Amino acid sequence: MEAGAGMGRDAAVSKSEANGKSSSSSANGSANGEAVGGENIEEMPSSSPSAAQAVAGRQQVAMATLPRPAPAFRMVSAVIEKKEDGPGPRCGHTLTAVAAVGEEGTPGYVGPRLILFGGATALEGNSSAAGGPQTAAAGAGIRLAGATADVHCYDVTSRKWSRLIPVGDPPSPRAAHAATAVGTMVVIQGGIGPAGLSTDDLHVLDLTQAKPRWHRVVVQGAGPGPRYGHVMSLVGQRFLLSISGNDGKRPLADVWALDTAAKPYEWRKLDPEGEGPPPCMYATACARSDGLLLLCGGRDANSVPLDTAYGLAKHRDGRWEWAVAPGIAPSARYQHAAVRGSMILECLCCRQAHVMHIKKVHFEDACEQYRLGNLLPVKIFGDLHGLFGDLMRLGDEYGSPSTAGDITYIDYLFLGDYVDRGQHSLETITLLLALKIEYPNNVHLIRGNHEAADINALFGFRIECIERMGERDGIWAWQRINQLFNWLPLAALIEKKIICMHGGIGRSINHLHQIESLQRPITMEAGSVVLMDLLWSDPTENDSVEGLRPNARGPGLVTFGPDRVMEFCKNNDLQLIVRAHECVMDGFERFAQGHLITLFSATNYCGTANNAGAILVLGRDLVVVPKLIHPIPPAITSPESSPERHLEDTWMQELNVQRPPTPTRGRPQAGNDRGSLAWI
């Protein structure tokens, strides 16, 4: 069980023990108290604490061995304004809970919803034939008719049903399919339709925007294959699992996983350790907040309902393992449903007071664009991308921002991209924010392109928050940190001579006042061309490529040549542009005859680039001095024969010899460099 649940039980037990004497006497009015399990226990003298503890222990055991009473059901009066808005009678459909979109009280906010898809609106033959259990030989011949592909939405807040008409490429009509939520999207797979088994294609209903849209997801390689009566769930907010079902010939017990964080998408058949469920169909599955999946019930190959419950967990080393759930399992059943509580009906404003406190204390400190006029010298850091170890190494090598370090006489400026890619985004951004709070006038953070919810939801930060903090607290932290990101400054001006930003000047930025006039908080959805250029644009390949060129990062983005850099510096009386955003092999790289420097502080980017990381030390005389760290060497296999320091030094020397030198911007690069990780 989760630690939080255990703590809750302990608190409940302590409370009952504290109130036990008075409640027992008032409820029973006799010398004998009746235990929860119905066993009569002789009352012990109050002067015997050990005896009282024994009674309490026996009561707790009795409570633990009995099933908890089911909560009371109540009828919900739903609002259906038009007949077509209501789903009507049906079976074999799916009902999926989708979390709210946006912040409550802001424009575009949409509350939590239930999405109903598909199902059969009629039965063939008599009801007993349709509803009775089938044999394995019956195959895919479930007697459902009137299969649909319509979508209905139930708004939890207003209790109102509405019919949705999504655009895009919809799935075919079907029933007995599987569905699960992935963020604000609903994924549909499998099922059975008028023509037989549906394909195993994945169809995604995107509910992020005002107009819902269907997408067909391209998945490489072999997959689960056509089936119905299976279950699908998102585990750890990352792995889409498809389990069991019937392929039209027999019930199945296989497990397939799709990593939603890895592209191209590919199904992988798992071989979990431990005792797993038998081949079955019409089970139900639900993922817990810490990533454990619970599979319950179903119908086996002999059409016998099951009363089993299994847990499927992914270990940190990549192994998957089945385990039989302890305790008393529910009675045998199939074609039932299960959901994880306290998600969709959770109070979304329970921590609003804390959010406002953060805004008042810290967000306003970031409202002014940085003009570091009298704060030289300064250290400048490029992309960190969750590589907390590299941040620590840079501090060890070249001084750290503390009273025991150099914070009393030098400032720190970070150019964005604190999260994503690496495995320790939480530590990285938490430390930087703590330093900003501790030294608000000496530590300066500006925004990168990964300091945006739509980006860091895809490249690791959101998943890291959920995996390490649990779904509820993880999503809360991720949302609030992204709120702060919207307030971060977008550039820093040093001594009116050096401009620092994350991306570049792109096509639209010609004067500093264009940057200063941007109002914050600002999101990527604001559509500002200046914002996109500041966070996303890059220099061209080298000094010989002038003007504006299309950027391989995406449509609408550009690369800018040395002529743009020289013109911008001249128009604004600047000497230098310092930017980050691109991995460069030596950690820093000059462009436009030295008027622009690209800085990258994370080593061995994405685990494959083998690049060095660097910071820039900017002195009072505006002289720029780069400081480098190299990737961490391989693990030592025989420390007795090879002392650690000697091996590290030797490895560093070999690495520097093997690494190709950073191409100068004034010389055309080799043709294959465009496809390298460093260039990307």
C-alpha positions as CSV (number, residue, x, y, z in Angstrom):
1,M,0.0,0.0,0.0
2,E,1.1,3.6,-0.4
3,A,2.8,5.3,2.4
4,G,0.1,7.9,2.6
5,A,-2.6,5.3,3.0
6,G,-0.7,3.6,5.8
7,M,-0.2,6.9,7.6
8,G,-4.0,7.5,7.2
9,R,-4.8,4.2,8.8
10,D,-2.4,4.8,11.7
11,A,-4.0,8.2,12.3
12,A,-7.5,6.6,12.2
13,V,-6.5,3.9,14.7
14,S,-4.9,6.4,17.1
15,K,-8.1,8.5,17.0
16,S,-10.3,5.5,17.7
17,E,-8.1,4.4,20.5
18,A,-8.2,7.8,22.1
19,N,-12.0,7.9,21.9
20,G,-12.5,4.2,22.6
21,K,-13.4,4.3,26.3
22,S,-16.1,6.9,26.1
23,S,-17.7,5.6,22.9
24,S,-17.6,2.0,24.1
25,S,-19.4,2.8,27.4
26,S,-22.0,5.0,25.7
27,A,-22.8,2.6,22.9
28,N,-23.0,-0.6,25.0
29,G,-24.0,0.7,28.5
30,S,-22.6,-2.5,30.0
31,A,-19.4,-4.0,31.3
32,N,-18.9,-6.1,28.2
33,G,-18.0,-4.4,24.9
34,E,-18.8,-6.0,21.6
35,A,-15.8,-6.1,19.2
36,V,-16.2,-5.1,15.6
37,G,-16.1,-8.7,14.4
38,G,-19.0,-9.7,16.7
39,E,-16.7,-11.4,19.3
40,N,-17.6,-10.7,23.0
41,I,-14.5,-9.6,24.9
42,E,-14.4,-9.3,28.7
43,E,-13.6,-5.8,29.7
44,M,-10.2,-5.5,31.3
45,P,-9.4,-3.2,34.2
46,S,-8.3,0.2,33.1
47,S,-5.2,-0.1,35.3
48,S,-3.8,-2.7,32.9
49,P,-2.3,-1.0,29.9
50,S,-0.9,-4.2,28.3
51,A,-4.4,-5.8,28.5
52,A,-5.9,-2.7,26.9
53,Q,-3.3,-2.8,24.1
54,A,-4.1,-6.5,23.6
55,V,-7.8,-5.7,23.2
56,A,-7.1,-2.9,20.8
57,G,-4.8,-5.2,18.8
58,R,-7.5,-7.9,18.6
59,Q,-10.0,-5.3,17.5
60,Q,-7.7,-4.0,14.8
61,V,-7.1,-7.5,13.5
62,A,-10.8,-8.1,13.4
63,M,-11.3,-4.9,11.5
64,A,-8.6,-5.8,9.0
65,T,-10.0,-9.2,8.2
66,L,-13.5,-8.0,7.4
67,P,-14.5,-6.3,4.1
68,R,-15.3,-2.7,4.4
69,P,-18.9,-1.7,3.9
70,A,-19.7,-0.4,0.4
71,P,-20.4,3.3,0.1
72,A,-24.0,4.4,-0.5
73,F,-25.0,5.1,-4.0
74,R,-27.2,8.1,-4.9
75,M,-29.0,9.0,-8.1
76,V,-27.5,11.9,-10.0
77,S,-30.0,14.0,-12.0
78,A,-28.3,14.7,-15.3
79,V,-29.3,17.6,-17.5
80,I,-30.2,16.6,-21.1
81,E,-31.4,19.6,-23.1
82,K,-31.8,17.8,-26.4
83,K,-32.6,14.2,-27.0
84,E,-29.4,13.6,-29.1
85,D,-27.3,14.9,-26.3
86,G,-28.1,11.9,-24.1
87,P,-26.3,8.6,-24.8
88,G,-29.5,6.5,-24.3
89,P,-29.5,2.8,-23.4
90,R,-26.5,0.9,-24.6
91,C,-23.9,-1.7,-23.6
92,G,-20.3,-2.5,-24.5
93,H,-19.4,1.2,-24.4
94,T,-16.6,2.9,-22.5
95,L,-16.8,5.8,-20.0
96,T,-13.5,7.6,-19.5
97,A,-12.6,10.3,-16.9
98,V,-10.8,13.3,-18.4
99,A,-9.1,15.9,-16.1
100,A,-9.8,19.7,-16.4
101,V,-8.1,21.8,-19.0
102,G,-6.6,25.1,-17.9
103,E,-6.9,27.0,-14.7
104,E,-10.2,27.5,-13.0
105,G,-11.4,31.1,-13.4
106,T,-9.3,31.8,-16.5
107,P,-10.6,32.1,-20.1
108,G,-10.7,28.7,-21.8
109,Y,-11.1,26.7,-18.7
110,V,-13.0,23.4,-19.1
111,G,-13.9,21.4,-16.0
112,P,-13.5,17.6,-15.5
113,R,-15.5,15.4,-17.9
114,L,-16.7,11.9,-18.5
115,I,-16.3,10.8,-22.2
116,L,-18.6,8.0,-23.4
117,F,-17.7,6.4,-26.7
118,G,-19.3,3.7,-28.9
119,G,-21.2,0.7,-27.6
120,A,-24.1,-1.3,-28.9
121,T,-27.6,0.2,-28.8
122,A,-29.5,-3.1,-29.5
123,L,-29.3,-6.9,-29.0
124,E,-29.8,-9.6,-31.6
125,G,-32.2,-12.4,-30.7
126,N,-33.7,-12.8,-27.2
127,S,-32.1,-11.2,-24.2
128,S,-31.1,-14.5,-22.6
129,A,-29.1,-15.4,-25.6
130,A,-27.5,-12.0,-25.7
131,G,-26.7,-11.7,-22.1
132,G,-25.7,-15.3,-21.2
133,P,-22.2,-16.4,-21.0
134,Q,-20.6,-17.7,-24.2
135,T,-18.3,-20.6,-24.7
136,A,-14.8,-20.2,-26.0
137,A,-15.9,-21.7,-29.3
138,A,-18.4,-18.8,-29.8
139,G,-15.4,-16.7,-30.8
140,A,-16.2,-13.2,-31.8
141,G,-20.0,-13.8,-32.1
142,I,-21.2,-11.6,-29.4
143,R,-24.8,-10.8,-30.1
144,L,-24.7,-7.0,-30.1
145,A,-26.2,-4.8,-32.7
146,G,-26.5,-1.2,-33.5
147,A,-22.8,-0.5,-32.8
148,T,-22.0,3.2,-32.8
149,A,-19.0,5.5,-32.9
150,D,-20.7,8.5,-31.4
151,V,-19.2,10.5,-28.5
152,H,-21.0,12.0,-25.6
153,C,-19.7,14.2,-22.9
154,Y,-20.8,14.5,-19.3
155,D,-19.7,17.7,-17.5
156,V,-19.1,16.8,-13.9
157,T,-19.5,20.3,-12.6
158,S,-22.8,21.2,-14.4
159,R,-24.0,17.5,-14.6
160,K,-24.9,18.1,-18.2
161,W,-24.8,15.6,-21.1
162,S,-23.8,16.9,-24.6
163,R,-23.2,15.2,-27.9
164,L,-19.7,15.9,-29.3
165,I,-19.0,15.9,-33.1
166,P,-15.2,15.7,-33.4
167,V,-13.4,16.5,-36.6
168,G,-10.6,14.3,-38.0
169,D,-10.3,10.6,-38.7
170,P,-12.8,8.8,-36.4
171,P,-12.7,5.1,-35.5
172,S,-15.2,2.7,-36.9
173,P,-18.4,1.9,-35.0
174,R,-17.6,-0.7,-32.3
175,A,-18.4,-2.2,-28.9
176,A,-16.5,-4.2,-26.3
177,H,-13.4,-2.0,-27.1
178,A,-10.9,-0.5,-24.6
179,A,-10.3,3.1,-23.7
180,T,-8.2,5.1,-21.3
181,A,-7.2,8.7,-20.7
182,V,-3.8,10.1,-21.5
183,G,-3.8,13.6,-20.2
184,T,-6.7,15.4,-21.9
185,M,-6.9,12.8,-24.6
186,V,-8.9,9.5,-24.8
187,V,-7.3,6.5,-26.5
188,I,-9.5,3.9,-28.2
189,Q,-8.4,0.5,-29.3
190,G,-9.9,-2.8,-30.5
191,G,-13.5,-4.0,-30.1
192,I,-16.0,-5.6,-32.4
193,G,-18.2,-3.9,-35.0
194,P,-20.8,-4.8,-37.6
195,A,-18.1,-6.4,-39.8
196,G,-16.4,-8.4,-37.1
197,L,-13.3,-7.6,-35.0
198,S,-12.0,-4.0,-35.3
199,T,-8.3,-3.4,-36.1
200,D,-5.8,-2.8,-33.3
201,D,-5.1,0.7,-34.5
202,L,-5.0,3.4,-31.9
203,H,-7.4,6.3,-32.2
204,V,-6.9,9.4,-30.0
205,L,-9.7,11.8,-29.2
206,D,-7.9,15.1,-28.4
207,L,-10.0,17.3,-26.0
208,T,-7.3,19.9,-25.4
209,Q,-8.8,22.5,-27.8
210,A,-12.3,23.9,-28.0
211,K,-13.0,21.6,-31.0
212,P,-12.4,17.9,-30.3
213,R,-10.4,16.1,-32.9
214,W,-9.8,12.4,-33.8
215,H,-6.3,11.3,-34.7
216,R,-5.1,7.9,-35.9
217,V,-1.8,7.1,-34.2
218,V,0.8,5.4,-36.3
219,V,2.5,2.6,-34.4
220,Q,5.4,0.6,-35.8
221,G,5.8,-3.2,-35.8
222,A,3.5,-5.9,-34.6
223,G,1.0,-5.1,-31.9
224,P,-1.7,-6.8,-29.8
225,G,-3.7,-7.6,-32.8
226,P,-7.5,-7.3,-33.2
227,R,-9.3,-8.3,-30.0
228,Y,-12.3,-7.4,-27.8
229,G,-13.1,-7.6,-24.2
230,H,-9.6,-6.5,-23.2
231,V,-8.5,-3.7,-20.9
232,M,-6.2,-0.7,-21.5
233,S,-4.6,1.6,-18.9
234,L,-1.9,4.2,-18.7
235,V,0.7,3.2,-16.1
236,G,3.0,5.7,-14.5
237,Q,1.6,8.4,-16.8
238,R,3.8,6.9,-19.5
239,F,3.2,3.3,-20.5
240,L,0.0,2.4,-22.3
241,L,-0.8,-1.2,-21.5
242,S,-3.2,-3.6,-23.3
243,I,-4.0,-6.7,-21.4
244,S,-6.0,-9.9,-22.0
245,G,-9.2,-10.0,-24.1
246,N,-10.4,-12.3,-26.9
247,D,-8.9,-12.5,-30.4
248,G,-12.1,-14.2,-31.8
249,K,-10.7,-17.7,-31.0
250,R,-9.9,-17.8,-27.4
251,P,-9.3,-15.6,-24.3
252,L,-5.8,-14.2,-23.9
253,A,-3.4,-13.5,-21.1
254,D,-0.8,-11.4,-22.9
255,V,0.5,-7.9,-21.9
256,W,1.5,-5.3,-24.4
257,A,3.2,-2.0,-23.6
258,L,3.6,1.2,-25.6
259,D,6.0,3.9,-24.3
260,T,4.2,7.2,-25.0
261,A,7.4,9.1,-24.3
262,A,9.4,7.4,-27.0
263,K,9.0,8.1,-30.7
264,P,8.4,6.4,-33.1
265,Y,5.6,4.6,-31.2
266,E,6.1,0.9,-31.0
267,W,4.2,-1.9,-29.2
268,R,6.3,-4.3,-27.1
269,K,5.1,-7.6,-25.8
270,L,6.0,-7.9,-22.1
271,D,6.9,-11.1,-20.2
272,P,6.3,-10.1,-16.6
273,E,7.7,-12.1,-13.7
274,G,5.6,-13.6,-11.0
275,E,2.2,-15.3,-11.0
276,G,-0.2,-13.5,-13.4
277,P,-3.9,-13.8,-14.2
278,P,-5.2,-16.7,-16.4
279,P,-6.4,-16.1,-19.9
280,C,-9.6,-14.0,-19.5
281,M,-11.8,-11.3,-21.0
282,Y,-14.1,-8.6,-19.6
283,A,-11.8,-7.9,-16.7
284,T,-11.3,-4.4,-15.4
285,A,-8.0,-2.5,-14.8
286,C,-7.1,0.7,-13.0
287,A,-3.7,2.3,-12.5
288,R,-2.8,3.6,-9.0
289,S,-1.1,7.0,-8.6
290,D,2.3,5.4,-8.0
291,G,2.1,3.4,-11.2
292,L,0.8,0.0,-9.9
293,L,-1.9,-1.5,-12.1
294,L,-4.7,-3.5,-10.6
295,L,-6.5,-6.1,-12.7
296,C,-9.7,-7.5,-11.2
297,G,-12.2,-10.1,-12.2
298,G,-13.1,-11.2,-15.7
299,R,-14.3,-14.4,-17.4
300,D,-12.0,-17.3,-18.1
301,A,-11.8,-19.7,-21.0
302,N,-14.6,-21.8,-19.6
303,S,-16.9,-18.8,-19.3
304,V,-16.5,-18.9,-15.5
305,P,-16.5,-15.5,-13.7
306,L,-13.3,-14.8,-11.8
307,D,-12.9,-13.4,-8.3
308,T,-9.1,-12.8,-8.6
309,A,-7.2,-9.6,-8.3
310,Y,-3.6,-9.0,-9.5
311,G,-1.2,-6.1,-9.4
312,L,1.3,-5.4,-12.2
313,A,4.2,-3.1,-11.4
314,K,7.2,-1.8,-13.2
315,H,10.5,-1.8,-11.3
316,R,13.2,0.8,-11.7
317,D,15.5,-1.6,-13.5
318,G,12.8,-2.0,-16.2
319,R,11.4,-5.4,-15.1
320,W,7.6,-5.9,-15.0
321,E,6.1,-8.2,-12.3
322,W,2.7,-9.7,-11.5
323,A,1.7,-10.2,-7.9
324,V,-1.5,-11.6,-6.4
325,A,-3.3,-8.9,-4.5
326,P,-3.5,-9.7,-0.8
327,G,-6.7,-9.5,1.3
328,I,-10.3,-10.4,0.4
329,A,-11.0,-10.2,-3.3
330,P,-14.3,-9.0,-4.7
331,S,-16.9,-11.7,-5.6
332,A,-16.6,-13.3,-9.0
333,R,-17.7,-10.9,-11.8
334,Y,-17.1,-9.7,-15.3
335,Q,-18.1,-6.8,-17.5
336,H,-17.8,-4.5,-14.5
337,A,-15.8,-1.3,-14.1
338,A,-13.3,0.4,-11.7
339,V,-11.8,3.8,-11.3
340,R,-9.2,5.3,-9.1
341,G,-10.8,7.7,-6.6
342,S,-10.0,11.3,-5.8
343,M,-9.0,12.4,-9.2
344,I,-11.8,13.8,-11.3
345,L,-13.9,15.1,-8.4
346,E,-10.9,16.5,-6.6
347,C,-11.2,20.1,-5.4
348,L,-9.0,22.0,-7.9
349,C,-8.6,25.1,-5.7
350,C,-7.6,23.4,-2.5
351,R,-4.1,25.0,-2.7
352,Q,-5.0,28.3,-4.2
353,A,-3.8,30.2,-1.1
354,H,-0.4,28.8,-1.5
355,V,-0.3,29.7,-5.2
356,M,-1.2,33.3,-4.5
357,H,1.4,33.4,-1.8
358,I,4.1,32.3,-4.3
359,K,2.9,34.8,-6.8
360,K,3.0,37.7,-4.4
361,V,6.4,36.8,-2.9
362,H,8.3,35.6,-5.9
363,F,6.6,36.2,-9.2
364,E,6.7,39.9,-8.8
365,D,10.5,39.7,-8.3
366,A,10.7,38.4,-11.9
367,C,8.4,41.0,-13.5
368,E,11.2,43.4,-14.5
369,Q,13.4,42.4,-17.4
370,Y,16.9,42.0,-16.2
371,R,19.2,45.0,-16.6
372,L,22.4,43.9,-14.8
373,G,24.1,47.2,-15.1
374,N,26.2,47.2,-11.9
375,L,26.4,43.5,-11.1
376,L,29.5,42.5,-12.9
377,P,31.2,40.1,-12.8
378,V,28.7,37.4,-13.6
379,K,28.8,33.7,-14.5
380,I,26.5,32.6,-17.3
381,F,25.1,29.1,-17.7
382,G,23.5,27.5,-20.8
383,D,21.1,24.6,-21.0
384,L,21.1,22.2,-18.0
385,H,18.2,19.9,-19.0
386,G,17.8,18.2,-15.7
387,L,21.5,17.2,-15.4
388,F,21.7,18.0,-11.7
389,G,25.1,16.3,-11.5
390,D,26.6,18.7,-14.1
391,L,25.2,21.7,-12.1
392,M,27.0,20.3,-9.0
393,R,30.2,19.6,-10.9
394,L,30.3,23.2,-12.3
395,G,29.9,24.5,-8.8
396,D,32.7,22.2,-7.5
397,E,35.0,23.2,-10.3
398,Y,34.4,27.0,-10.6
399,G,32.7,28.1,-7.4
400,S,29.1,27.8,-6.0
401,P,26.5,30.4,-5.2
402,S,26.7,30.3,-1.4
403,T,28.3,32.3,1.4
404,A,31.0,29.7,1.5
405,G,31.4,30.1,-2.3
406,D,31.6,33.2,-4.4
407,I,28.1,34.6,-4.3
408,T,29.3,37.7,-2.4
409,Y,31.3,39.0,-5.3
410,I,29.9,37.4,-8.5
411,D,26.4,37.0,-9.9
412,Y,24.8,34.0,-11.5
413,L,22.8,34.1,-14.7
414,F,21.0,31.0,-16.1
415,L,19.7,31.1,-19.7
416,G,16.8,28.6,-19.5
417,D,16.0,25.0,-20.3
418,Y,16.3,23.8,-16.7
419,V,14.0,20.8,-17.2
420,D,13.4,17.9,-19.6
421,R,15.7,15.3,-21.2
422,G,17.7,14.6,-18.0
423,Q,16.5,12.5,-15.0
424,H,16.7,15.2,-12.3
425,S,14.7,18.1,-13.5
426,L,13.0,18.4,-10.1
427,E,16.3,18.8,-8.3
428,T,17.6,21.2,-10.8
429,I,14.7,23.7,-10.9
430,T,14.1,23.4,-7.2
431,L,17.6,24.3,-6.4
432,L,17.7,27.2,-8.8
433,L,14.4,28.6,-7.4
434,A,15.7,28.2,-3.8
435,L,18.9,30.1,-4.8
436,K,16.7,32.8,-6.3
437,I,14.8,33.1,-3.1
438,E,17.9,33.1,-1.0
439,Y,19.9,35.5,-3.2
440,P,17.2,37.5,-5.1
441,N,19.6,40.2,-6.2
442,N,22.5,37.9,-7.3
443,V,20.8,34.8,-9.0
444,H,19.0,35.5,-12.2
445,L,16.8,33.1,-14.2
446,I,15.5,33.7,-17.7
447,R,13.2,31.5,-19.7
448,G,14.0,28.8,-22.3
449,N,11.7,27.1,-24.7
450,H,11.3,24.1,-22.4
451,E,9.9,26.4,-19.7
452,A,6.5,25.9,-21.2
453,A,3.8,23.4,-20.2
454,D,3.1,22.1,-23.8
455,I,6.8,21.3,-24.2
456,N,7.8,19.9,-20.8
457,A,4.7,17.8,-20.8
458,L,6.2,15.8,-23.7
459,F,9.9,15.7,-23.0
460,G,10.0,14.4,-19.4
461,F,9.3,17.0,-16.7
462,R,5.6,16.1,-16.3
463,I,6.3,12.4,-16.1
464,E,9.1,12.9,-13.7
465,C,6.9,14.9,-11.4
466,I,4.2,12.3,-11.4
467,E,6.5,9.3,-11.1
468,R,8.4,10.8,-8.1
469,M,5.6,12.7,-6.3
470,G,2.5,10.7,-7.2
471,E,-0.2,11.7,-9.6
472,R,-2.0,14.3,-7.5
473,D,1.0,16.1,-6.0
474,G,3.1,15.6,-9.2
475,I,0.5,17.3,-11.5
476,W,0.0,20.1,-8.9
477,A,3.7,20.8,-8.7
478,W,4.1,20.6,-12.5
479,Q,1.3,23.1,-13.1
480,R,2.5,25.5,-10.4
481,I,6.1,25.5,-11.7
482,N,4.8,26.1,-15.2
483,Q,2.8,29.0,-13.8
484,L,6.0,30.5,-12.5
485,F,7.7,29.8,-15.9
486,N,5.2,32.1,-17.5
487,W,6.5,35.0,-15.4
488,L,10.2,34.5,-16.0
489,P,12.1,37.3,-17.8
490,L,13.0,36.6,-21.5
491,A,16.4,38.3,-21.7
492,A,19.1,40.0,-19.6
493,L,21.0,43.1,-20.6
494,I,24.4,43.5,-19.0
495,E,26.1,47.0,-18.9
496,K,24.0,47.9,-21.9
497,K,26.6,46.1,-24.0
498,I,25.7,42.4,-23.8
499,I,22.3,40.9,-24.4
500,C,21.6,37.4,-23.1
501,M,18.6,35.2,-24.2
502,H,17.8,31.6,-24.7
503,G,17.2,31.3,-28.5
504,G,18.0,34.3,-30.7
505,I,16.8,37.3,-32.6
506,G,15.1,35.4,-35.4
507,R,13.3,37.4,-38.0
508,S,11.3,39.8,-35.9
509,I,13.6,41.3,-33.3
510,N,15.4,44.5,-34.3
511,H,15.4,46.6,-31.2
512,L,15.6,46.0,-27.4
513,H,12.3,47.7,-26.7
514,Q,10.5,44.9,-28.6
515,I,11.7,42.5,-25.8
516,E,11.0,44.9,-23.0
517,S,7.4,45.6,-24.2
518,L,6.4,41.9,-23.8
519,Q,3.8,41.7,-21.0
520,R,4.1,38.8,-18.6
521,P,2.9,36.3,-17.6
522,I,3.0,35.1,-21.2
523,T,2.4,31.6,-22.6
524,M,3.4,30.0,-25.9
525,E,-0.2,30.2,-27.0
526,A,-0.1,34.0,-26.9
527,G,1.2,33.7,-30.5
528,S,3.9,36.4,-30.2
529,V,6.4,36.2,-33.0
530,V,9.0,38.0,-30.8
531,L,8.5,35.4,-28.1
532,M,9.0,32.5,-30.5
533,D,12.1,34.1,-31.9
534,L,13.6,34.7,-28.5
535,L,13.0,31.1,-27.4
536,W,13.3,29.1,-30.5
537,S,15.5,30.7,-33.3
538,D,19.1,29.7,-34.0
539,P,22.1,31.1,-35.9
540,T,22.7,29.7,-39.4
541,E,25.3,26.9,-39.8
542,N,28.3,29.2,-40.1
543,D,29.3,32.8,-41.0
544,S,29.1,32.2,-44.7
545,V,25.3,31.6,-44.5
546,E,23.6,35.0,-44.3
547,G,20.0,36.2,-44.1
548,L,17.1,34.1,-42.9
549,R,16.7,30.4,-43.5
550,P,14.0,27.9,-42.5
551,N,14.7,26.2,-39.2
552,A,14.7,22.4,-39.0
553,R,13.0,22.7,-35.6
554,G,9.6,23.3,-37.1
555,P,7.5,25.4,-39.5
556,G,7.5,29.1,-38.9
557,L,10.9,29.1,-37.2
558,V,14.0,30.5,-38.7
559,T,17.8,30.6,-38.5
560,F,19.5,34.0,-38.8
561,G,22.8,34.8,-40.4
562,P,25.8,36.8,-39.2
563,D,24.5,39.9,-41.1
564,R,21.4,39.9,-38.8
565,V,23.6,39.7,-35.7
566,M,25.9,42.6,-36.8
567,E,22.9,44.7,-37.8
568,F,21.2,44.1,-34.4
569,C,24.3,44.9,-32.4
570,K,24.9,48.1,-34.4
571,N,21.2,49.3,-34.0
572,N,21.3,48.7,-30.2
573,D,25.0,49.7,-29.5
574,L,25.8,46.2,-28.3
575,Q,29.1,44.3,-28.3
576,L,27.8,40.7,-27.9
577,I,24.9,38.3,-27.9
578,V,25.1,35.3,-25.6
579,R,22.5,32.6,-26.2
580,A,22.0,28.9,-25.4
581,H,19.5,26.5,-27.0
582,E,21.9,24.4,-29.2
583,C,24.2,21.6,-28.2
584,V,27.8,22.5,-29.2
585,M,30.6,20.0,-28.8
586,D,32.9,22.2,-26.7
587,G,30.2,23.7,-24.6
588,F,30.5,27.1,-26.3
589,E,30.9,28.3,-29.9
590,R,31.4,31.7,-31.5
591,F,29.5,33.1,-34.5
592,A,29.3,36.3,-36.5
593,Q,33.0,37.0,-36.0
594,G,32.7,36.6,-32.3
595,H,29.6,38.9,-31.8
596,L,27.5,35.9,-30.8
597,I,28.3,33.0,-28.5
598,T,26.3,29.8,-28.1
599,L,26.5,28.3,-24.6
600,F,25.6,24.8,-23.5
601,S,26.2,23.6,-20.0
602,A,24.9,20.0,-20.0
603,T,27.4,17.3,-20.9
604,N,26.8,14.3,-23.1
605,Y,23.5,15.6,-24.3
606,C,20.8,12.9,-24.5
607,G,23.4,10.4,-23.4
608,T,24.9,10.2,-26.9
609,A,26.4,13.5,-28.0
610,N,29.5,13.2,-25.9
611,N,29.8,17.0,-25.8
612,A,31.5,19.0,-23.1
613,G,29.6,21.6,-21.0
614,A,30.6,25.2,-20.4
615,I,29.9,28.4,-18.6
616,L,31.1,31.9,-19.3
617,V,32.7,34.1,-16.7
618,L,32.2,37.7,-17.6
619,G,34.6,40.1,-15.9
620,R,34.2,43.8,-15.0
621,D,36.1,44.7,-18.2
622,L,33.6,42.7,-20.2
623,V,36.2,40.0,-21.1
624,V,34.6,36.6,-21.6
625,V,36.4,33.5,-20.2
626,P,34.9,30.1,-20.9
627,K,35.1,27.3,-18.3
628,L,34.6,23.7,-19.4
629,I,33.6,20.4,-17.8
630,H,33.8,17.1,-19.7
631,P,31.4,14.1,-19.7
632,I,31.7,11.8,-16.7
633,P,34.0,8.9,-17.6
634,P,32.9,5.3,-17.8
635,A,32.6,3.2,-14.6
636,I,35.8,1.9,-13.3
637,T,35.9,-1.9,-13.6
638,S,39.2,-2.6,-11.6
639,P,39.9,0.2,-9.2
640,E,42.7,-1.8,-7.6
641,S,44.8,-1.8,-10.7
642,S,43.7,1.6,-12.1
643,P,43.5,4.4,-9.5
644,E,40.4,6.6,-10.1
645,R,42.1,9.9,-10.7
646,H,44.6,8.4,-13.2
647,L,41.9,6.7,-15.2
648,E,39.8,9.8,-15.3
649,D,42.7,12.0,-16.5
650,T,43.6,9.4,-19.1
651,W,40.1,9.1,-20.3
652,M,39.7,12.8,-20.5
653,Q,42.8,13.1,-22.7
654,E,41.7,10.3,-25.0
655,L,38.2,11.9,-25.3
656,N,39.6,15.3,-26.2
657,V,41.8,13.7,-28.9
658,Q,38.9,11.6,-30.3
659,R,36.3,14.4,-30.2
660,P,36.2,16.3,-33.5
661,P,37.0,20.0,-33.0
662,T,34.1,22.4,-33.0
663,P,33.8,23.7,-36.6
664,T,34.4,27.4,-36.7
665,R,31.4,29.4,-37.9
666,G,33.4,31.0,-40.7
667,R,34.1,27.7,-42.4
668,P,31.5,25.5,-44.1
669,Q,30.8,22.3,-42.1
670,A,31.0,18.8,-43.5
671,G,27.8,17.6,-45.1
672,N,27.0,15.0,-42.6
673,D,27.2,17.4,-39.7
674,R,23.7,18.6,-40.3
675,G,22.3,15.3,-39.2
676,S,24.4,15.1,-36.0
677,L,23.0,15.3,-32.5
678,A,25.2,18.3,-31.8
679,W,23.7,20.2,-34.8
680,I,20.2,19.2,-33.8
